[in-house]
Amino acid sequence: MSIIETLGKQAKIASRDLASLSTVDKNQLLVALADALVTSKEMILEANAKDVAAAADHGISAVMVDRLRLTEERINAIAEGVGQVADLLDPVGQVVRGYTNLDGLKIVQKRVPLGVLAMIFESRPNVSIDAFSLALKTNNAIILRGGKDAINSNKALIQVARQVIQDAGYNPNFVQLVEDTTHAVAEELMVATDYVDVLIPRGGARLIQTVKEKAKVPVIETGVGNVHIYVDKYADLDMATKIVINAKTSRPSVCNAAESLVVHRSVAADFLPKLEAALAGKQSVEFRADAAAMPYLKNPVEATEADFATEFLDYIMSIKVVNHFEEALDWINRYTTHHSEAIVTQDISRAEQFQDSIDAAAVYVNASTRFTDGFVFGLGAEIGISTQKMHARGPMGLEALTSTKFYINGQGQIRE
Amino acid sequence: MSIIETLGKQAKIASRDLASLSTVDKNQLLVALADALVTSKEMILEANAKDVAAAADHGISAVMVDRLRLTEERINAIAEGVGQVADLLDPVGQVVRGYTNLDGLKIVQKRVPLGVLAMIFESRPNVSIDAFSLALKTNNAIILRGGKDAINSNKALIQVARQVIQDAGYNPNFVQLVEDTTHAVAEELMVATDYVDVLIPRGGARLIQTVKEKAKVPVIETGVGNVHIYVDKYADLDMATKIVINAKTSRPSVCNAAESLVVHRSVAADFLPKLEAALAGKQSVEFRADAAAMPYLKNPVEATEADFATEFLDYIMSIKVVNHFEEALDWINRYTTHHSEAIVTQDISRAEQFQDSIDAAAVYVNASTRFTDGFVFGLGAEIGISTQKMHARGPMGLEALTSTKFYINGQGQIRE
């Protein structure tokens, strides 16, 4: 039996065992996990140090090493996050709709767990505990497959979680880590239709593309954000400057950071120098510009077609000048990865048309795209940001980890 | 360019054109379509007669020919269905949640269309108009690929629909029929990720299996129902008799009809002869029984393993005797196709445990499974019955044809 078959069968059994856990049971486990993470700090940091050392040896970039690194504060933050999940309202068992029909049948649609979740993710080790805590809160079993860069950290974190579950008298297979980080095993997980109810990939464009091509299990695509800010003819240019700088530079490695600036021709000559002046001496950003934007920039790089389709995740931004509003809509709908998009304008009709027409999970008027986040959007948690339309779109909280079931109670009714 | 590329590109454009249709626009089109179907009756019946004649030539079974046949009454019923869709509340634009956050951002999550739907379906020609009317009501473009047996009927029906759209001054590609009914073209539709947002297959187990194996576009699985009725030790046997006869014989060709009877050992000797006696002289049903059930039946056929996994869609029923309640749960969870399942019992604990444990879209206590239906369940419409857990589960109404989008309005907010 392959490793995925073994883990899959165990996860199926675990998902049945999980069905009987009450809200109180689940919350007690989460609180115990938060405590255990703090008391196991040294063991976790030791494991993480191995990953960080190996990453340095492999010549991984400083930004990526930082994503990988755990500290006492970061472990405290992970534990705090687990505690917050305990505080969230339990969606399982919630009645979505219900009524008594003309035949006297009592029909109730309730939220139920999805069953077995799988997650394939890249370097950040906190994802493993975040994902498990949300899976547990929704009575789902979870199979985690992290990147090889974080394997020691993930092993340590999941060992803590499994010990907590076992100490409480439950099946430790509520959460399982795929310790073999080869692509072959990841691809086996993508086609494990007998075991996996939903696969959530979290990572870069290449991972998402592989999953789209290979997966046979149901998938929720997440994360890739080729995010545009469109500065309209009727924009307040001071506001636009603040928004573009925040969206591009406040945290360039995240998916809701802006990657591309689209500017209306009639404001390009005013806005682009203003933007460069505001950045001067603070943060250097490489602008990859189309021909129309070049004259207004100090040291532009000529943009290639590929630049407009790239999520840089760095201090780089493509710039496109458009001749009219409709061209901006067409351009953004052509290059969008359906994550977050923004318009800066004082014109109410354009604001509404932009929000209605742009095909993305979150569409902003006069605000930075950096706000796309489950906590900001009032979901209380976040297991990822869906860029697809089915099941869940945008930041996903606990509800996204549930399905529904119809409960029908009769007294012998038959259909004529 | 292949036929699917052509239809796909046209559907993408149509889905953008559809975005601007108001509720009133959509309802007027639906009313016009209902009228046009009635006035085009002769043309539709003529086309259908060709399909019926060809089916007879191809030696297709009487039951299947009946599914294919249109009559004046059936066309009236299709038109009436279209009129009912006009009367339904429009889900597009509905606010799902919304609030003003601490930064003063106004965040609203609204229902929006999915975009381009595709449906692959088998013989019943009414499906084409039903599906189009629900797609139109939710501002979705739709590509229909019906079976070759109904090709003339589908062409006639879709021609009427496209004429109505065009006469109203809109893009007729709101609905398109794939006229090439080869498997190769259907399979091309299953991988048309550039054009199709969701594919809904409606048909037998073989079609669903092919879609599961080949599709790369997001899929909502529908329809296959290996439906069980479990008659418990604590069942009211008169009630159980009525329910089993209704669930098996009232309309055996539909997916919510029962296919398998599971009986607790302690009531088998009483119940099985009682069931046969109640059927005597009314409807003959072939019972394919396990060894434990054989002694209590008059002319049983010995069941094979395959019988227990088969959706007969006929006057055939498998019978399994179980030794205890837990065996019934395990048995049903092993063979369920996650559609509809029922228990007959007077024991409240078993009733609750059955509903919580059985992994199906609709789980009944003391009622016939024949009630699984979007209209009965209060959804006002039905585009199919989902047997998967993601996006929609059980009967799907208009909401299942929508996604959501976050609209965020600020006054220059940036994230610190």
Interface residues (C-beta under 8 A of the other chain):
Chain A: R16 A19 R97 Y99 N101 D103 L105 I107 Q109 L114 G115 T193 D197 V198 K212 E213 K216 P218 I220 D236 M239 K242 I243 I245 N246 A247 S250 A351 Q355 D356 S357 D359 A360 A361 A362 V363 Y364 V365 N366 A367 S368 R370 F371 T372 V376 F377 G378 Q388 K389 M390 H391 R393 G394 S403 T404 K405 F406 Y407 I408 N409 G410 Q411 G412 Q413 I414 R415 E416
Chain B: R16 A19 R97 Y99 N101 D103 L105 I107 Q109 L114 G115 T193 D197 V198 K212 E213 K216 P218 I220 D236 M239 K242 I243 I245 N246 A247 S250 A351 Q355 D356 S357 D359 A360 A361 A362 V363 Y364 V365 N366 A367 S368 R370 F371 T372 V376 F377 G378 Q388 K389 M390 H391 R393 G394 S403 T404 K405 F406 Y407 I408 N409 G410 Q411 G412 Q413 I414 R415 E416
